[in-house]
Amino acid sequence: MFLTAVAQQMETCLSLLAHIAYVPSYKPKTSKPVPKLLEDEDDWEKLLDDVEKYRAVCTGKSKGKGVVKAFVIMLIDMSGLDGKESRRYGHP
């Protein structure tokens, strides 16, 4: 279902989403974050686990009353026409 929704948002065919990657906005920007491929269910679960860990760290601050700051997961089409181009899409 997720890839179907992504295909609709990116205005492309589902079969062309073989090289979709993501970069969470909450990762440090000091060193450019490397996109992580979403190739299978395990990668999807890792993304969900990473988001849950981020939320847990945020809420754990201030004696458990911390606020989770808004963030986006940037989706990137890594296939590109010449291997260098990519299309980026974010959703809060």
Beta strands, then each sheet from edge to edge (+ up, - down):
strand 1: 20-24
strand 2: 36-37
strand 3: 73-77
strand 4: 87-91
sheet 1: 2+ 1- 3+ 4-
end
